[in-house]
Amino acid sequence: MSFVGGKRAFCHYVCWMAPFMIIGTKIGTLLRLPSLKLLADKDKCINCGLCNKNCVMSLNVSGMVQKNSMKNSECIFN
């Protein structure tokens, strides 16, 4: 299925939990509930791509580091 829908096609098109995760994140942010926050220092990044390779959600972590924004609605750690 990944050749048709790209990386994590199942998560994007079939997973019943994804909408609840996104809605839960939005509600948590609105209510200012404590949550895990990812931080990165772009000055220490050497663009090796190891973070992208190790991300269990197949996100572009190095791109988020370069933008100084580690927020992503698909991230299970945010």
LINVENPE-V756534 format. One record per residue. N is the residue number from 1. RES is the residue in one small letter. BURIAL is b if it has 16 or more other C-alpha atoms within 10 Angstrom, else e. D_CENTER is the distance of its C-alpha to the mean C-alpha in Angstrom with 2 decimals. Layout:
N:RES:BURIAL:D_CENTER + N:RES:BURIAL:D_CENTER
This chain:
1:m:e:20.98 + 2:s:e:18.37 + 3:f:e:21.11 + 4:v:e:21.41 + 5:g:e:17.96 + 6:g:e:15.88 + 7:k:e:13.15 + 8:r:e:12.27 + 9:a:e:14.97 + 10:f:e:15.83 + 11:c:e:12.57 + 12:h:e:12.94 + 13:y:e:16.67 + 14:v:e:17.98 + 15:c:e:15.83 + 16:w:e:17.47 + 17:m:e:14.93 + 18:a:e:12.04 + 19:p:e:14.10 + 20:f:e:14.94 + 21:m:e:11.48 + 22:i:b:10.84 + 23:i:e:14.45 + 24:g:e:14.36 + 25:t:b:11.70 + 26:k:e:13.91 + 27:i:e:17.03 + 28:g:e:16.01 + 29:t:e:15.42 + 30:l:e:18.70 + 31:l:e:20.59 + 32:r:e:19.25 + 33:l:e:18.66 + 34:p:e:17.77 + 35:s:e:14.32 + 36:l:e:12.54 + 37:k:e:11.56 + 38:l:e:10.04 + 39:l:e:12.61 + 40:a:e:13.47 + 41:d:e:16.83 + 42:k:e:16.92 + 43:d:e:20.64 + 44:k:e:20.15 + 45:c:e:17.80 + 46:i:e:20.04 + 47:n:e:17.78 + 48:c:e:18.43 + 49:g:e:15.23 + 50:l:e:15.10 + 51:c:b:11.60 + 52:n:b:10.46 + 53:k:e:12.96 + 54:n:e:11.99 + 55:c:e:8.27 + 56:v:e:8.93 + 57:m:b:6.34 + 58:s:e:7.89 + 59:l:b:5.52 + 60:n:e:7.95 + 61:v:b:7.60 + 62:s:b:11.29 + 63:g:e:11.18 + 64:m:e:9.08 + 65:v:b:11.66 + 66:q:e:14.43 + 67:k:e:13.69 + 68:n:e:13.70 + 69:s:e:10.75 + 70:m:b:7.75 + 71:k:e:6.84 + 72:n:e:4.42 + 73:s:e:6.00 + 74:e:b:4.33 + 75:c:b:2.54 + 76:i:e:6.19 + 77:f:e:7.18 + 78:n:e:7.15
